[in-house]
Amino acid sequence: MNVVTASDLKAKGVSAVEAGLLEDEEVIISVRGRNTYVVMDLHKYAKFREYELEIALLEARADIEAGRYFDSSVNDHMQHISEEL
């Protein structure tokens, strides 16, 4: 995975990231020697978000199948939350 330092980014701008994306799907931006950010193509980011939402849906379905949910009104739910605080 390509790494672009913050100083390279400051000096070269977006072209430093674009050059890295030509070689790999992600570019890491390093700040003060620490890998801090990941930059990727917008299409790939959208796919990651789609996968993330799919996983959340699978987890919610598993919770429902296992009975780990409450069936209540909004008022009852708010009362339950208030009591926990």
PEWOWO-V579681 format. One record per pair of residues at least 24 apart in sequence whose C-alpha atoms are under 8 Angstrom apart, sorted by the first residue. I is the first residue (numbers start at 1). J is the second residue. D is the distance in Angstrom with one decimal. If there is no record, write none. Layout:
# PEWOWO-V579681
<<I/J/D> <I/J/D>>
This chain:
# PEWOWO-V579681
<<1/25/8.0> <1/26/6.5> <1/27/6.3> <1/28/7.2> <2/26/7.1> <2/27/5.0> <2/28/6.1> <3/27/5.7> <3/28/4.6> <3/29/5.7> <3/30/6.6> <3/35/8.0> <4/28/6.1> <4/29/4.9> <4/30/6.1> <5/29/5.5> <5/30/4.6> <5/31/6.2> <5/33/7.7> <6/30/5.8> <6/31/5.3> <6/32/7.6>>
